[in-house]
Amino acid sequence: MTHRGLAEAVDRMRRRGLGPEAITVFEHYFHELEHGAEGTIPEATIEPLGEVRALGEAPVNAEEARRALSQTAVIKLNGGLGTGMGMTGAKSALEVKDGLTFLDIIALQVLSLREQYDVELPLVLMNSFRTSDESLKILGKYPDLPVDGLPLEFIQNAEPKLRPGALTPVDWPADPELEWCPPGHGDVYVSLVTSGVLDSLLAKGIRFAFLSNSDNLGATCDPDVAAWMVEHDLPFVAEVCRRTKSDRKGGHLAVRKSDGRLILRDTAMVEEGEERYFRDIERHSTFNANNIWINLEVLRERMTSHGGVLGLPIIVNHKSVDPADPDSPEVIQVESAMGTAIEVFEGSEAILVPRTRFRPVKTTNDLLVLRSDYFSFDDSYHVVAARPGPEPYVDLDSAYRFVPGFENRFRHGVPSMAECTSLRVIGDPVFGKDVRCVGDVLIDGLARIQDGAVIGERPRPPRHRDIRSVDQHLRAILGALQPAPTVSLPLTEAMGLVVARDVRSRLDLPGFDNSSMDGYAVQADSLSGVGERPVRLRLVGEVAAGGDGKALRVGPGEAVRIMTGAELPEGADAVIAVEDTDGAAAGQVECRAKVRRGQYVRPRGEDVRQGSLVVPAGDVIGPRSIAVLAACGHAEVQVHQRPHVVVLSTGAELVSPGEPLGRGQIHDSNSSMLWAEAINVGATAEIRTAVGDTEAELLAALDAVVGEADVVITSGGVSMGAYDVVKSALSSEGVDFVKVAMQPGKPQGFGFLTGPGGRRVPLFALPGNPVSSFVSFEVFVRPALRRLMRLQPEKRRLRRAALTSGVTSPDGRRQFGRAVVTRSPDGPLIAAPVAGQGSHFVGDLAKANALFVVPDDVTQLDSGDVVDVVLLDFEV
């Protein structure tokens, strides 16, 4: 089958006019794919990159820079369509800043370097067959850009998309161009040769090239790196940046143990189950910026001596044939990465560059920051930040994911981000004009941001130096947490957990052609004569569900009695329903209706094709996903682990429920409540016996649980009392105790205990009053557990409700009051505050089904005023 697939693919490539070098490279990767290559790099085969030279350690003078740039060309990878951002045209044609597209800015950057150093510095795009016309039209605005003897573009090669399993080229009549794909940006080396551009560059004395993605505006042709390349006559240089938590998904360089060569490991090359090593930013401390410098003379020699096949590692990419339609058939795209060529060239080097050289726009989150006033252009059209340090972190909700939705919500421009450190938007509010974000901004539940609004932390003179706002404390907690490890669990144990890795079907569904009706398997032509008179067919057998239908054969004038779900016999191409016959079980069956080919036949793979994506990473496992996983042959699924919570209350006065009380003692209700809250979130949990009021008792109890717990929750002992043991014992153990501007729940503690092997175990120290403990869990612990499990949304969504009675609230503190929320006869929600609002009223807490929220700067609300409410167990 695969030999036929290769022959068909090669024939299509020849008919498309692709050169022999491109076909040879495709054949090379096809054979690797045929033999089961997955392109993964096990952690055990590599060592970390270690220290590398930093850009700027040996600055060059103007003449050295000019001489280097005179031998250098800029090549931009420009084949992307931006489908991940909902685009269909060239991504580089997207307007990103001051009315300029990516390509406008790139052209202006190159023209500025030419003027500054008096060099030709050619710019050449590697376009795909879908980006060429649009891109050249934009560059046509710059008549001085072309260099004599060199084109402005060369076209990346194309290859057929392949069906999984059979490895035959896919057919897609709705848009035949979608039957083709680019072979990844590693094809740049082959396309340079097949287009003739490599020889043209060498003929003009261009010995080096700087290659980068067109969506990375930080990737300019740096004269210092060019001069270093020329001075040391290096064959290949890869730029790397220091890794942060936000770069854990990015590819990194490493050293291969077997031969000491530098290699690139991208996300798709990670062995299953080794993601934790890939994400370890201490072990792999830099990431690949995908900005590379290459010696074109060395490239020409290598391509010639190896028959045009560099031998870059294969990347097997599973996609849908129509990128805009995830339900279209599954295909395989065989790709390679440009940066993996580092292992091909002897003497390759890495260079550490500042983060300013890595500013790609991969999502609309990136687009918002780039469009904002946080970035501007200098005289050379370099992108310059408004301030030092990390750029604002932006996390927009799914409504903003695609460019059309993004544009609709920012019709008057994106907000000012010059003073913003982070922006998170939950929901899909429309932003007015001249909006300004300040500090850390969380927008949740709003429909519109008004013109001229200033949102974020408003300056307020603190009543105490160590007091935090609710939002500040929650951000401190969430920012310190890492997602829970991934684990493979049986389907029956994965309910409610987030899928960590795409899951693909192991088989076709259905796995064979079968009948959708009780009836008779026939050849449709045998019933073409049915009219006023029925047709009689000879019965040659019977097949039930689970039987071997292929053991029977149906010829002209014959029929096989068949049950729903049974395999279609050989020769049959349709089923006639039993109600259209006399129902005979032997001899002949009288048929009273015509059938068409395929009638009442469920063809193999009609529901799911082998290798197709059935449950994507990020989905939450539910009954329907369990059904499809089981049907597709999966007994287990890789998910983010369910954290195990240990609940530990403190206080000598506490007695377990059901046990007799002594004088001054009370039953421990907090432990049961917090256990139930943790279970309700989706964690596992256990209660440990309450500990007394000595530090030694508490520390001994924590030592006993830290090896088993993923999260520890204590209640009580966090205030200013003489017996507040949690605060006194843990202040020096990595736990911060703060006052939070909220009521109830002002005293809070959060930090990490150190477990076996240095494992960090989050600890939440909550106040002891039951209502304070409950509210603290809802506001801080619930979002934290959901973040650990990667569940979205992390916080309960806010609703709006009208108060049925007035309430007062202390100035400067956000009040979380208890209320019973119902729906009024005319539709809107109404919130009736419960009688007991004190932090010890457990009975009134049990009556409430919601928390109403009084803002920090509001001291009084009247009956009829509308407030935000957090619904606990009330279905709207």
Protein Blocks (a to p, Z undefined) as FASTA:
>chain_A
ZZmmmmmmmmmmmmnopafklmmmmmmmmmmmmnopaoiacfklpccebjaddehklccd
fklmmmmmmmcccdddfkbgolmnopabdfklpcfbghiafklmmmmmmmmmmmmnopak
iadddddfklmmmmmmmmmmmmklpcghiafbdcddddddddehjlpacddfklmmlmpc
cebjklmmmmmmmnommmmmmmnopabdcdddfklmklccdfklmmmmmmnopabdcddd
dddfklmmpccddddfklopacdddfklpcehilmmmmmmklmmcccehiacddfklmmm
mmmmnnopnopacddddddfblklmkbccdddddddfklmmmmpghiacddddfklmccd
fbfklmmmmmmmkbccdfkopacdfbecjdddddddfklmpmklmmmmmmnopadfklpc
bdcdedjddcdehiacehjaddehiabdcehiacdjdddddfbfkbccfklmmmmmmmmp
ccdddddddfklmgoiacfbdcddfbdcdfbdcdfbdcddddfklmmmgcfbccddddfb
dcdehiafklpccdehiacdddehiacdehiabdcdfklpghiaghjaddfbdcdehiap
acehklpcghiafbdghiacdfklmmmmmmnopabdcdddddddddddedjkbccehiac
dehiacdfklmmmmmmmmmnopacdddddddfbfklmmmmmmmmmmmpmbdcdeehiamb
fklmklmmmmmnopacddddddehkbacddddddehhiacddddddfblklmmmmmmmmm
mmmmmmmnopacfbdcddddddfbdcdddehiacdddddddddfklpacddddfblcfkl
mklmmmpgbdcdddfklcbdcehiacddddfklcZZ
